[in-house]
Amino acid sequence: MKIRYYGHSAVSFHTAEHTVIVDPFLTDNPLYGKVPPDLKLSTIFCTHGHEDHVGNAVELSKQHQAPVVAAWELANHLEKLGATTIPCGLGGRVNHAWGWSKLVPAFHSSSHGDKYMGMPAGLILNFGEQVIYHAGDTCVFSDMKLIAELYKPTVALLPMGGHFTMDIYEAVKAVEFIRPEVVIPIHYGTFPPLSEDPQEFKRQVEAKGYAKVQVMAVDSIFEVTPVTR
């Protein structure tokens, strides 16, 4: 599997036959600013309704005939805007040609414009050999230990920029709870309040031996090696 990072929380996952994108904040993303022409999508996920996470979801759904998977209220809202959607709730398994997904809890808020968009969520993406946990926008919470027990993610993408989500202090504790093989820090450096340093996060996590931390440059690709556990 290959993972491509677009800055903020936008990331895509590439298998031999499928590409999945989460929180496709692309053209308005000050760290990126475009839709890559080589992007061919199977599925789109939105963790919550804020504009810096929904991003280009409707446009991409129309272009690729790819469904947007999101919480009930958000999915129905995006459908009215022209997207194909799969509304679902936390804990419910959704099957896909590439594997399966679930929404899991996150502690944040969710709106689009002035409309409430249901509960925010994190994501479990099960591609078979690799299980991805994208935490969405959240603080640390003790049920991350339950997410780890139930789904055993091999790769975790965790916000650590602070102010609106976890800072380094909380994100290090989240890694201790989850214990994936690889952690990719997200949601930092996009706007001035998101000021935490991903290299310091990497230093602290790896000093404690919790996981390997892969700090990804914008538009870089990381190839996940087969699991070792």
KEDRENNU-902799 format. One record per atom (N, C-alpha, C, CB): x, y, z; residue in one letter. Coordinates in steps of 0.2 Angstrom, whole numbers, padded with zeros to 4 digits, always signed. Glycine has a CB too. Example, Ala and Ser with C-alpha at 12.3 -4.5 7.8 and 13.67 -1.06 7.14 Angstrom:
+0066-0028+0039a+0062-0022+0039a+0066-0016+0039a+0057-0022+0045a+0064-0011+0035s+0068-0005+0036s+0064+0000+0039s+0070-0003+0029s
# end
This chain:
+0004-0006+0000m+0000+0000+0000m+0004+0006+0000m-0005+0000+0006m+0002+0011-0004k+0005+0018-0004k+0001+0023-0001k+0008+0020-0011k+0004+0027+0003i+0000+0033+0007i+0003+0039+0004i+0001+0033+0014i-0002+0044+0002r+0000+0050-0001r-0003+0056+0003r-0002+0051-0009r+0001+0061+0005y-0001+0066+0010y-0002+0073+0006y+0004+0066+0016y-0007+0076+0007y-0008+0083+0004y-0008+0088+0009y-0015+0082+0000y-0006+0087+0015g-0006+0093+0020g-0013+0093+0024g-0005+0099+0017g-0013+0096+0030h-0018+0096+0034h-0020+0089+0036h-0024+0100+0031h-0027+0087+0035s-0029+0080+0036s-0030+0076+0030s-0035+0080+0040s-0029+0079+0024a-0030+0076+0018a-0025+0070+0016a-0031+0081+0012a-0027+0064+0015v-0023+0059+0013v-0026+0054+0009v-0020+0056+0020v-0023+0050+0005s-0025+0045+0001s-0021+0039+0001s-0026+0047-0007s-0025+0033+0000f-0022+0026+0001f-0023+0023-0005f-0026+0022+0007f-0017+0020-0008h-0017+0017-0014h-0015+0010-0014h-0012+0021-0019h-0020+0005-0016t-0018-0002-0017t-0017-0003-0025t-0024-0006-0015t-0016-0009-0027a-0015-0011-0034a-0021-0008-0038a-0014-0018-0035a-0027-0009-0036e-0033-0008-0040e-0038-0002-0037e-0038-0014-0040e-0036+0001-0031h-0041+0006-0028h-0037+0011-0025h-0046+0002-0023h-0041+0017-0025t-0038+0023-0021t-0044+0026-0017t-0035+0029-0026t-0042+0027-0011v-0047+0030-0006v-0044+0036-0003v-0048+0024+0000v-0048+0041-0003i-0046+0048+0000i-0050+0050+0006i-0046+0053-0005i-0047+0053+0011v-0050+0055+0017v-0049+0062+0018v-0047+0051+0023v-0054+0066+0019d-0054+0073+0021d-0051+0077+0015d-0051+0075+0027d-0054+0077+0009p-0050+0079+0003p-0050+0087+0002p-0053+0076-0003p-0047+0090+0007f-0046+0098+0007f-0040+0099+0003f-0045+0100+0015f-0041+0101-0004l-0036+0101-0009l-0035+0108-0012l-0038+0096-0014l-0040+0110-0015t-0039+0117-0019t-0039+0123-0014t-0045+0118-0024t-0042+0123-0009d-0042+0128-0004d-0037+0127+0002d-0049+0129-0001d-0033+0122+0001n-0028+0120+0006n-0022+0124+0005n-0026+0112+0006n-0020+0129+0009p-0014+0133+0008p-0008+0129+0007p-0013+0138+0014p-0007+0123+0010l-0001+0119+0009l-0001+0115+0002l-0001+0114+0015l-0007+0115-0002y-0007+0111-0008y-0010+0115-0014y-0011+0105-0006y-0017+0116-0014g-0019+0121-0018g-0021+0119-0025g-0015+0126-0019g-0023+0112-0026k-0025+0109-0032k-0028+0103-0031k-0019+0109-0037k-0031+0100-0037v-0033+0093-0037v-0028+0089-0041v-0040+0092-0039v-0025+0085-0039p-0020+0081-0043p-0023+0078-0049p-0016+0076-0039p-0021+0079-0055p-0024+0076-0061p-0023+0068-0062p-0021+0079-0067p-0019+0065-0058d-0018+0058-0058d-0022+0054-0053d-0011+0056-0057d-0026+0058-0049l-0030+0055-0044l-0036+0052-0047l-0032+0060-0039l-0037+0045-0046k-0043+0041-0048k-0046+0037-0042k-0041+0036-0054k-0052+0040-0040l-0054+0038-0034l-0060+0032-0034l-0057+0044-0030l-0059+0028-0029s-0064+0023-0028s-0069+0025-0022s-0061+0016-0026s-0067+0028-0017t-0071+0030-0011t-0068+0036-0008t-0071+0024-0006t-0073+0040-0006i-0071+0046-0002i-0074+0046+0005i-0074+0053-0006i-0070+0048+0010f-0072+0049+0017f-0072+0056+0019f-0068+0044+0021f-0077+0058+0023c-0076+0064+0027c-0077+0063+0034c-0082+0069+0024c-0073+0065+0038t-0073+0063+0045t-0078+0068+0049t-0066+0064+0049t-0079+0074+0046h-0084+0078+0049h-0085+0084+0044h-0082+0081+0056h-0090+0089+0046g-0092+0093+0041g-0088+0100+0040g-0099+0095+0042g-0083+0101+0044h-0080+0107+0043h-0076+0108+0036h-0074+0108+0048h-0076+0114+0033e-0074+0115+0026e-0067+0113+0025e-0075+0123+0025e-0063+0113+0030d-0056+0111+0029d-0055+0103+0029d-0051+0114+0034d-0061+0100+0029h-0061+0092+0029h-0065+0090+0023h-0063+0089+0036h-0071+0093+0022v-0075+0091+0016v-0072+0093+0010v-0082+0095+0017v-0069+0099+0010g-0065+0101+0004g-0068+0100-0003g-0058+0098+0004g-0065+0096-0007n-0067+0095-0014n-0072+0088-0014n-0061+0094-0018n-0075+0086-0009a-0078+0080-0009a-0083+0079-0014a-0081+0078-0002a-0088+0084-0015v-0093+0084-0019v-0091+0084-0026v-0098+0090-0018v-0086+0088-0028e-0083+0088-0035e-0080+0082-0037e-0078+0094-0035e-0076+0079-0032l-0073+0073-0033l-0078+0067-0034l-0068+0071-0028l-0083+0067-0030s-0088+0062-0031s-0091+0062-0038s-0093+0063-0025s-0093+0068-0040k-0096+0069-0047k-0091+0066-0052k-0098+0076-0048k-0085+0068-0051q-0080+0067-0057q-0078+0059-0057q-0074+0071-0055q-0078+0056-0052h-0076+0049-0052h-0082+0044-0050h-0071+0048-0047h-0088+0047-0049q-0093+0042-0048q-0091+0038-0041q-0095+0038-0053q-0088+0042-0037a-0086+0038-0031a-0090+0041-0025a-0078+0040-0029a-0093+0036-0021p-0097+0038-0015p-0093+0041-0010p-0100+0032-0012p-0096+0046-0006v-0094+0049+0000v-0097+0045+0006v-0095+0057+0000v-0092+0043+0010v-0095+0039+0016v-0094+0044+0022v-0090+0033+0018v-0099+0045+0026a-0099+0050+0031a-0105+0049+0036a-0100+0057+0028a-0105+0052+0041a-0111+0052+0046a-0117+0054+0042a-0109+0056+0052a-0123+0051+0045w-0129+0052+0042w-0131+0059+0040w-0135+0050+0046w-0130+0064+0044e-0132+0071+0043e-0128+0074+0037e-0132+0075+0049e-0121+0073+0038l-0116+0075+0033l-0117+0072+0026l-0109+0074+0036l-0118+0066+0026a-0119+0062+0020a-0125+0065+0016a-0120+0055+0021a-0131+0066+0020n-0137+0068+0017n-0136+0075+0014n-0143+0068+0021n-0133+0079+0018h-0131+0086+0016h-0127+0086+0009h-0127+0090+0021h-0122+0082+0009l-0118+0082+0003l-0121+0079-0003l-0111+0078+0004l-0126+0074-0002e-0130+0072-0007e-0134+0077-0011e-0135+0066-0005e-0137+0082-0006k-0141+0087-0009k-0137+0092-0013k-0144+0091-0003k-0130+0092-0012l-0125+0096-0016l-0123+0092-0022l-0120+0098-0012l-0125+0086-0023g-0124+0083-0029g-0119+0077-0029g-0121+0087-0034g-0117+0075-0023a-0112+0069-0022a-0116+0063-0021a-0108+0070-0016a-0113+0057-0023t-0116+0051-0022t-0113+0049-0015t-0113+0045-0027t-0118+0047-0010t-0116+0046-0003t-0118+0039+0000t-0119+0051+0001t-0114+0037+0005i-0116+0031+0009i-0116+0034+0016i-0111+0025+0008i-0122+0036+0018p-0123+0038+0025p-0122+0032+0030p-0130+0041+0026p-0119+0033+0036c-0119+0028+0041c-0118+0031+0048c-0113+0023+0039c-0117+0026+0052g-0117+0028+0059g-0111+0025+0063g-0123+0027+0063g-0109+0028+0068l-0103+0025+0072l-0104+0018+0073l-0101+0029+0078l-0099+0014+0072g-0099+0007+0074g-0101+0002+0068g-0102+0006+0080g-0105+0005+0063g-0108+0001+0058g-0103-0001+0052g-0114+0004+0055g-0102-0007+0050r-0097-0009+0045r-0100-0008+0038r-0095-0016+0046r-0096-0005+0034v-0098-0003+0027v-0093-0007+0023v-0098+0004+0025v-0095-0011+0018n-0091-0016+0014n-0090-0012+0008n-0094-0022+0013n-0084-0013+0005h-0081-0010-0001h-0078-0015-0005h-0077-0004+0000h-0077-0013-0012a-0073-0018-0016a-0066-0019-0013a-0073-0015-0023a-0063-0014-0010w-0056-0015-0007w-0056-0017+0000w-0053-0008-0008w-0061-0018+0003g-0061-0020+0010g-0067-0018+0014g-0055-0018+0014g-0066-0015+0020w-0072-0012+0024w-0070-0006+0028w-0075-0018+0028w-0075-0002+0030s-0073+0004+0034s-0078+0004+0040s-0074+0010+0030s-0077+0008+0045k-0081+0009+0050k-0079+0016+0053k-0080+0004+0056k-0085+0020+0055l-0084+0026+0058l-0083+0025+0066l-0090+0031+0057l-0078+0028+0069v-0077+0027+0076v-0077+0034+0080v-0071+0023+0078v-0078+0034+0086p-0079+0040+0089p-0073+0045+0088p-0080+0039+0097p-0074+0052+0088a-0069+0057+0089a-0073+0062+0093a-0067+0060+0082a-0069+0066+0097f-0071+0072+0101f-0070+0078+0098f-0069+0071+0108f-0075+0082+0095h-0073+0088+0091h-0080+0091+0090h-0070+0086+0084h-0081+0094+0084s-0088+0097+0082s-0089+0095+0075s-0089+0104+0084s-0095+0097+0072s-0096+0096+0065s-0101+0100+0063s-0098+0088+0064s-0100+0104+0058s-0105+0109+0055s-0102+0110+0048s-0106+0115+0059s-0107+0112+0043h-0105+0114+0037h-0109+0121+0035h-0106+0109+0031h-0105+0126+0035g-0108+0133+0035g-0111+0134+0042g-0114+0133+0030g-0118+0135+0042d-0121+0136+0049d-0125+0130+0051d-0125+0142+0049d-0124+0124+0047k-0129+0118+0048k-0125+0113+0052k-0131+0115+0042k-0128+0110+0057y-0126+0105+0061y-0125+0098+0057y-0130+0103+0067y-0119+0095+0057m-0118+0089+0053m-0117+0083+0056m-0112+0091+0048m-0120+0082+0062g-0120+0076+0066g-0113+0075+0069g-0121+0070+0061g-0112+0069+0072m-0106+0068+0076m-0100+0068+0072m-0107+0061+0080m-0094+0071+0074p-0088+0070+0071p-0086+0062+0072p-0083+0074+0073p-0081+0060+0068a-0079+0053+0068a-0072+0052+0066a-0083+0049+0063a-0069+0047+0069g-0063+0044+0066g-0065+0039+0061g-0058+0042+0071g-0060+0035+0058l-0061+0030+0053l-0056+0024+0054l-0060+0033+0046l-0059+0018+0053i-0055+0012+0053i-0056+0010+0045i-0058+0007+0058i-0051+0009+0042l-0051+0007+0035l-0047+0000+0035l-0047+0012+0030l-0050-0005+0033n-0047-0012+0033n-0046-0014+0026n-0052-0017+0037n-0040-0014+0024f-0038-0016+0017f-0036-0023+0017f-0033-0011+0015f-0037-0027+0022g-0035-0034+0023g-0028-0034+0027g-0033-0037+0016g-0023-0034+0024e-0016-0034+0027e-0015-0028+0031e-0011-0035+0022e-0017-0022+0029q-0016-0016+0032q-0023-0013+0035q-0013-0011+0028q-0022-0011+0041v-0028-0008+0045v-0026-0001+0047v-0031-0012+0051v-0030+0004+0044i-0028+0011+0045i-0033+0014+0050i-0028+0015+0038i-0030+0018+0055y-0035+0022+0059y-0033+0029+0058y-0033+0020+0067y-0038+0033+0055h-0037+0040+0054h-0042+0043+0059h-0040+0042+0047h-0039+0046+0064a-0042+0048+0070a-0047+0054+0069a-0038+0050+0075a-0047+0058+0063g-0051+0064+0062g-0048+0069+0066g-0058+0062+0064g-0052+0074+0068d-0051+0079+0072d-0053+0077+0079d-0054+0086+0070d-0048+0077+0084t-0050+0074+0091t-0045+0076+0096t-0051+0067+0091t-0047+0076+0102c-0042+0076+0108c-0041+0068+0109c-0046+0079+0114c-0037+0067+0114v-0035+0060+0116v-0041+0058+0120v-0029+0060+0120v-0043+0052+0120f-0048+0049+0125f-0047+0042+0126f-0055+0050+0121f-0049+0039+0132s-0046+0033+0134s-0049+0027+0130s-0048+0032+0141s-0055+0028+0126d-0057+0023+0122d-0053+0022+0116d-0065+0025+0120d-0048+0026+0115m-0043+0024+0109m-0040+0017+0111m-0038+0029+0109m-0040+0015+0117k-0037+0008+0119k-0042+0003+0117k-0036+0008+0127k-0049+0004+0117l-0054+0000+0114l-0053-0001+0107l-0061+0002+0116l-0052+0005+0103i-0051+0005+0096i-0045+0001+0094i-0050+0012+0093i-0040+0001+0098a-0034-0003+0097a-0035-0010+0098a-0028-0001+0101a-0039-0012+0103e-0041-0019+0105e-0045-0022+0100e-0044-0019+0112e-0050-0018+0097l-0055-0021+0092l-0052-0022+0085l-0061-0017+0092l-0048-0017+0083y-0046-0016+0076y-0039-0017+0075y-0048-0010+0073y-0034-0016+0080k-0027-0018+0079k-0024-0014+0073k-0026-0025+0079k-0025-0007+0073p-0022-0004+0067p-0015-0004+0066p-0024+0004+0067p-0013-0005+0060t-0006-0005+0059t-0003+0002+0058t-0004-0010+0053t-0007+0006+0055v-0005+0013+0054v-0010+0018+0057v-0004+0014+0046v-0008+0023+0061a-0012+0028+0064a-0010+0034+0061a-0012+0027+0071a-0015+0038+0059l-0014+0045+0057l-0018+0050+0062l-0018+0047+0050l-0014+0053+0066l-0016+0057+0072l-0015+0065+0071l-0012+0054+0078l-0020+0069+0073p-0019+0076+0073p-0015+0078+0079p-0026+0080+0073p-0010+0082+0078m-0006+0084+0084m-0004+0092+0084m+0001+0080+0084m-0007+0096+0079g-0005+0103+0078g-0008+0107+0084g-0008+0105+0072g-0012+0105+0088g-0014+0109+0094g-0020+0114+0092g-0009+0112+0097g-0022+0117+0097h-0028+0122+0097h-0035+0119+0095h-0026+0127+0091h-0036+0116+0089f-0042+0113+0088f-0042+0106+0089f-0044+0115+0081f-0036+0103+0090t-0036+0096+0091t-0031+0094+0096t-0034+0092+0084t-0029+0088+0097m-0023+0086+0101m-0017+0090+0100m-0022+0079+0101m-0013+0092+0105d-0006+0094+0104d-0002+0088+0105d-0005+0100+0109d+0005+0090+0105i+0010+0084+0106i+0009+0080+0112i+0017+0087+0106i+0007+0084+0118y+0007+0081+0124y+0001+0075+0124y+0005+0086+0130y-0005+0077+0121e-0010+0072+0121e-0009+0067+0115e-0017+0076+0119e-0006+0069+0110a-0005+0064+0104a+0000+0059+0106a-0002+0068+0098a+0005+0060+0110v+0010+0055+0112v+0006+0050+0117v+0015+0058+0117v+0001+0052+0121k-0003+0048+0125k-0007+0044+0120k-0007+0052+0130k-0010+0047+0115a-0014+0043+0110a-0010+0037+0107a-0017+0047+0105a-0004+0038+0105v+0000+0033+0103v+0001+0028+0108v+0007+0036+0100v+0002+0029+0114e+0003+0024+0119e-0003+0020+0120e+0005+0028+0126e-0009+0023+0119f-0015+0019+0119f-0016+0014+0113f-0021+0024+0120f-0014+0017+0107i-0015+0013+0101i-0010+0008+0099i-0016+0018+0095i-0004+0010+0100r+0002+0006+0098r+0002+0003+0091r+0002+0000+0103r+0001+0007+0086p+0002+0005+0079p+0009+0003+0078p-0001+0010+0074p+0010+0001+0072e+0017+0000+0069e+0020+0007+0067e+0018-0005+0064e+0016+0011+0064v+0018+0017+0061v+0013+0023+0063v+0019+0017+0053v+0015+0028+0064v+0011+0034+0066v+0013+0040+0061v+0011+0037+0073v+0008+0043+0058i+0009+0048+0053i+0005+0054+0056i+0006+0047+0046i+0009+0060+0058p+0006+0066+0061p+0002+0070+0055p+0011+0070+0064p-0004+0072+0057i-0008+0076+0053i-0010+0082+0056i-0013+0072+0050i-0014+0087+0053h-0017+0093+0055h-0012+0097+0059h-0023+0090+0060h-0007+0099+0056y-0002+0104+0059y+0000+0108+0053y+0004+0100+0062y+0002+0115+0055g+0006+0119+0050g+0002+0122+0045g+0011+0115+0047g-0005+0121+0045t-0009+0123+0039t-0011+0131+0040t-0015+0119+0039t-0013+0132+0047f-0015+0139+0049f-0011+0141+0055f-0022+0139+0050f-0010+0147+0056p-0006+0149+0062p-0007+0146+0069p-0006+0157+0063p-0013+0145+0071p-0014+0141+0077p-0011+0134+0078p-0021+0141+0079p-0010+0131+0072l-0008+0124+0072l-0001+0124+0072l-0011+0120+0066l+0002+0125+0078s+0009+0127+0078s+0014+0122+0081s+0010+0133+0082s+0011+0116+0083e+0015+0111+0086e+0020+0108+0080e+0011+0105+0089e+0026+0105+0083d+0031+0103+0078d+0031+0096+0077d+0038+0105+0081d+0030+0093+0071p+0029+0086+0070p+0036+0082+0072p+0027+0084+0063p+0042+0086+0071q+0048+0082+0072q+0049+0081+0080q+0054+0087+0070q+0046+0086+0084e+0046+0085+0091e+0042+0079+0093e+0044+0092+0095e+0036+0079+0090f+0031+0073+0091f+0035+0067+0090f+0025+0074+0087f+0038+0066+0084k+0042+0060+0082k+0047+0059+0087k+0045+0061+0075k+0051+0064+0090r+0056+0063+0095r+0053+0060+0101r+0060+0069+0096r+0048+0062+0103q+0045+0060+0110q+0042+0053+0109q+0040+0065+0112q+0038+0052+0104v+0035+0045+0103v+0041+0040+0102v+0031+0045+0096v+0046+0041+0098e+0051+0036+0097e+0056+0035+0103e+0055+0038+0091e+0057+0040+0107a+0061+0040+0113a+0057+0035+0118a+0062+0047+0116a+0051+0035+0118k+0047+0030+0122k+0046+0023+0119k+0040+0033+0124k+0048+0023+0113g+0047+0016+0110g+0040+0014+0108g+0050+0011+0114g+0036+0019+0107y+0029+0017+0106y+0027+0015+0099y+0024+0023+0108y+0031+0018+0094a+0029+0017+0087a+0035+0020+0083a+0022+0019+0085a+0035+0019+0076k+0039+0023+0072k+0035+0028+0069k+0041+0018+0066k+0037+0034+0069v+0034+0040+0067v+0036+0042+0060v+0034+0046+0072v+0032+0043+0055q+0033+0045+0048q+0031+0052+0047q+0030+0040+0043q+0035+0057+0047v+0033+0063+0046v+0033+0064+0038v+0038+0069+0049v+0028+0066+0035m+0027+0066+0028m+0027+0073+0025m+0021+0062+0026m+0031+0075+0020a+0031+0081+0017a+0025+0081+0013a+0037+0082+0013a+0022+0087+0011v+0016+0088+0007v+0018+0085+0000v+0014+0096+0007v+0013+0081-0002d+0013+0078-0009d+0018+0072-0009d+0014+0083-0014d+0020+0070-0003s+0025+0064-0003s+0021+0058-0003s+0030+0065+0003s+0025+0052-0004i+0021+0046-0004i+0026+0041+0000i+0021+0043-0011i+0022+0038+0005f+0025+0033+0009f+0023+0026+0008f+0024+0035+0017f+0027+0021+0006e+0025+0014+0005e+0025+0010+0011e+0029+0011+0000e+0019+0008+0013v+0019+0004+0020v+0021-0003+0018v+0012+0004+0022v+0026-0006+0022t+0029-0012+0021t+0024-0017+0024t+0036-0013+0024t+0024-0024+0023p+0020-0029+0026p+0021-0029+0033p+0022-0036+0023p+0015-0030+0037v+0015-0030+0044v+0020-0036+0047v+0008-0031+0047v+0023-0034+0053t+0028-0039+0056t+0025-0042+0062t+0034-0035+0057t+0019-0040+0064r+0016-0043+0070r+0011-0049+0069r+0014-0038+0075r
# end
